[in-house]
Amino acid sequence: MTDVSIVIEIAKAEVGYLEKASNRDLDDKTANAGVNNFTKYARDLDAISGFYIGEKQGYAWCDVFVDWCFVQAYGVEEAKKLLCHGERGASCAHSALYFKNNGQYYTSGPKIGDQIFFGSNIQCVSHTGIVYAVDSTYVYTIEGNTFGASSEISNGGGVSKKFYTLSNQKIAGYGRPKYNI
């Protein structure tokens, strides 16, 4: 079952998590906070043989956060299918291209459960998150490796809820998983 609400609830539960200064206290939301990009998300996905090429701990982690939420919600194989996960993984630009190459990338009309991509266009994607709500004016997201500020921040320190106008020029597009609703 790949109901979109499952991944949204998992992402919401992570709001407030802060990246760590080292590999210590990775499961605590706020302990050992730092700016060295150590997270439980990278630790858990690095432990899955072949999920990524190379380890991701200590690197920018917004895309790792999205992948982790999907793995927690649906398991490894189903998460890979939903995210059109290619062999490289853990790069915003690669993830956007995986969706595009599968005909599941849109530059407008976001839907709940989409993976949002930020940048000037699909070739210059620098940040990502998960869409948890949309109305006639705004798209609401949960993003890892950002701050709670009202702008796109591609290397921040935690998991935050954010919102943007639908016409925001920093939004490059949306990857749309094929959920079974």
N, C-alpha and C positions, 0 to 999 in steps of 0.2 A: 504494500500500500504506500503510495507516494503522494499523499494529501499534502498540499502546500502548507497547511497550517502547522505541520510537524516541524519543518525546518525554521519557520518563523518563530515558533515558541522556543526552540533551542537557541536561536540567535538572540532573542529578547533576554533570555536567562543569563547571557554572557555580558550584557551591558554593565559597565563599571569595572570590568577586568582591566588591569594595568600590566603592560609589558614589564619584564624583569631585568635587573642589572646583571644577573647571572642565572645559572641553571638551578637555583635554589627557590623553593616555595612556588613552583610553577602552577600548582593547583589552587593556591590562595588568590583571591581576586585582587588584593591590594598589597600584600607583603612583598618585600624585596623589590619594590617598584624602581625602575631605572630606565635608561634609554638605549639599552644594548640589544633590543629586539629578541629577547628570550621569552618564549611563550609555551604554554601547554599544547597549543595547537600544532606548532612545528614538531614538538617532541612526539606527540601521538601519531602524526602522519609520517614522520621520519621512521617510526617503528614498523610501518607497513611496507614490507619488502616490495620494491618496484613501483611504489605509488608516485615517487618523484625521481628524477635523475639527480642524485646528490642530495645531501642534507640541507634543510632550510632553516635550521635553528640559527639565530643571530642575524638573519636577513629580514628585510621588509616583509611584512606578514599579512597584509590585507587580503590577498588572494588565498593564502593558507587558511585564514579564518573562515572564509566562505566555504572552502573545500571541507574543513573540519566540521562545520555545521551540517553539511550534506551527508558526510560519512556518519556522524552521530545519528542523524534522522533516518537514514535509509540503508546503511551498510556500504561497504567499499564498492562493490560492483554496481549497485544501483546508483550510487552517487556519481561514479564515473560516467555512467550512461546519461544521467540527467544533466551533468555539466559538460557533456561532449568532451570529456577529459582526454587530452592527447598524451603522448608519451613524455613530453617535457614538463607540463604542469607548473603550478606555483608562480606564474607570471601573469600579471593583468593582461598584457598584450597577447600572450599566447592564449589565454582563456577566451578573450574576445574573438580571436581568430578561429578558435575551435567552434564557437557558436556560429560564426559567419560561414565557415566551411560546411556546416550542417544545415544551413538555411534557417537558423534560429536566432539571428541577430537583427535588432530593430533600432532605428534612430529616433523613434517617437512612440507614443502610446504605451508607456510602461504598465505592467500588470504586477499584482502582488506575487512575490516569489521570484521575480526576475533578478538576475545578477546585473547590477548597474555598473557601467564603466565610465570613468572620467578621463578626459584628455581632449586634445583639439580634434582628433579623429581616431578611427580604429587603429591606425598605424602608430599613434602616439598616446596610447592608453597608459596612465600612470597610477591609477587607484581604482578600487572596486568595493562593492558592498552588496547587501541584499535588500530588495524593496519589500517593505512590510505593509505599506499603505499608499494609496494614490487618491487624490481628489481632483477637482477641476483646475486647481492652481498649483498644487505641490506634489512632489514625490517624496515619500518618507523612507528613510533607509536605516539599516544597522550596519555599521562599518567597523572593521578592525584596523588597528594601526592608524588611528586618527585622534583628534581631540573633539570635544563637544562644541567647538566654534561653529558658526553658521556658514562656513565656507568649506570647500573641498580641501582637505589636508592629507597629503599622501604619505606622510611618515610621522605620524603622531605617536601617542603613547598608550592608547587603550581602545576599548570597544565602546562606541557611542551611538545613540540614536541621533539622526540628523534629518534635515529636510531642505529641499531646493525647489525653486520654481521650475515648472516643466520646461520653460524656455531657457534655463540656465545654459550658457555657452560652454561650460566646463563638462557638461554631460555629453560623452561621445556616443553612447547607446546602451542597449540592454540585451543581454543574453536570456533567452526564454527556455527554461527546462520544460520537457514534455511530462508534466505531472499527470498521474492517473487520479482525476478528481471524481 
